[in-house]
Amino acid sequence: MKKSEFQDLLTSIDQARKIHKGKLKPGRTFKFNPVMVKNIRKKLNVSQAEFAYMIGVSVNTLQNWEQGRRRPDGPALALLKIAEADPKAVIDALHS
């Protein structure tokens, strides 16, 4: 790893700590409300079990998202954002 890349990594870690402690605002945030998850699934015209299988989560996790007890994050959030923007792309990608 180059010295400049390592310094960038250290800077990122420092920023993450500050964000976690509330001393710095994140550069971007994604907010997802439970209705969005349910609407995305309905746009795809699939059951909870089918949708959970498609995106690689348990049915319980999907139900928690849809009922607002939990929020999706990481790769699941990214996939949901794509599904919201272009449901057909998700169907095509996951059924190929």
C-alpha positions as CSV (number, residue, x, y, z in Angstrom):
1,M,0.0,0.0,0.0
2,K,1.3,3.4,-0.9
3,K,2.0,5.9,1.9
4,S,-0.7,8.3,0.5
5,E,-3.3,5.5,0.4
6,F,-2.5,4.6,4.0
7,Q,-2.8,8.2,5.1
8,D,-6.2,8.4,3.3
9,L,-7.3,5.3,5.2
10,L,-6.2,6.8,8.6
11,T,-8.1,10.0,7.7
12,S,-11.2,7.9,6.9
13,I,-11.0,6.1,10.2
14,D,-10.6,9.3,12.1
15,Q,-13.7,10.7,10.3
16,A,-15.6,7.6,11.1
17,R,-14.8,7.9,14.8
18,K,-15.9,11.6,14.8
19,I,-19.2,10.7,13.1
20,H,-19.8,7.9,15.5
21,K,-19.2,10.3,18.5
22,G,-21.5,12.9,16.9
23,K,-18.7,15.4,16.4
24,L,-18.9,15.3,12.6
25,K,-21.9,15.0,10.3
26,P,-21.7,12.2,7.7
27,G,-21.1,13.3,4.1
28,R,-24.3,11.4,3.1
29,T,-27.0,9.5,4.8
30,F,-29.7,7.2,3.6
31,K,-33.1,7.1,5.3
32,F,-35.5,4.3,4.6
33,N,-38.9,4.2,6.0
34,P,-40.8,0.9,6.4
35,V,-43.3,1.8,3.8
36,M,-40.6,2.1,1.2
37,V,-39.4,-1.5,1.7
38,K,-43.0,-2.8,1.4
39,N,-43.7,-0.7,-1.7
40,I,-40.5,-1.9,-3.4
41,R,-41.6,-5.5,-2.7
42,K,-45.0,-4.8,-4.0
43,K,-43.6,-3.2,-7.2
44,L,-41.8,-6.4,-7.8
45,N,-45.0,-8.3,-7.2
46,V,-43.5,-10.9,-4.9
47,S,-44.4,-12.3,-1.5
48,Q,-42.3,-11.5,1.6
49,A,-40.7,-15.0,1.4
50,E,-39.8,-14.6,-2.3
51,F,-38.4,-11.1,-1.8
52,A,-36.4,-12.1,1.3
53,Y,-34.9,-15.0,-0.7
54,M,-34.2,-12.7,-3.7
55,I,-32.1,-10.3,-1.6
56,G,-30.6,-12.8,0.7
57,V,-32.2,-12.0,4.0
58,S,-34.5,-14.0,6.3
59,V,-38.2,-13.4,6.2
60,N,-38.0,-12.2,9.8
61,T,-35.5,-9.5,8.8
62,L,-37.7,-8.4,5.9
63,Q,-40.7,-8.2,8.2
64,N,-38.7,-6.2,10.8
65,W,-37.8,-3.7,8.0
66,E,-41.4,-3.5,6.8
67,Q,-42.8,-3.0,10.3
68,G,-40.2,-0.4,11.2
69,R,-38.5,-2.4,14.0
70,R,-35.2,-2.4,12.1
71,R,-33.6,-0.5,9.2
72,P,-31.7,-2.1,6.3
73,D,-28.0,-1.2,6.0
74,G,-24.9,-2.1,4.0
75,P,-25.4,-4.1,0.9
76,A,-29.1,-4.7,1.6
77,L,-29.7,-1.0,1.6
78,A,-27.8,-0.5,-1.6
79,L,-29.9,-3.3,-3.3
80,L,-33.1,-1.8,-2.0
81,K,-32.1,1.6,-3.4
82,I,-31.5,0.0,-6.8
83,A,-34.8,-1.9,-6.6
84,E,-36.6,1.3,-5.7
85,A,-35.2,3.1,-8.8
86,D,-35.5,0.2,-11.2
87,P,-37.4,-2.9,-10.0
88,K,-37.1,-4.6,-13.4
89,A,-33.3,-4.4,-13.2
90,V,-33.3,-6.3,-9.9
91,I,-35.6,-9.0,-11.3
92,D,-33.5,-9.3,-14.5
93,A,-30.2,-9.5,-12.5
94,L,-31.4,-11.9,-9.9
95,H,-33.1,-14.3,-12.4
96,S,-30.3,-14.6,-14.9
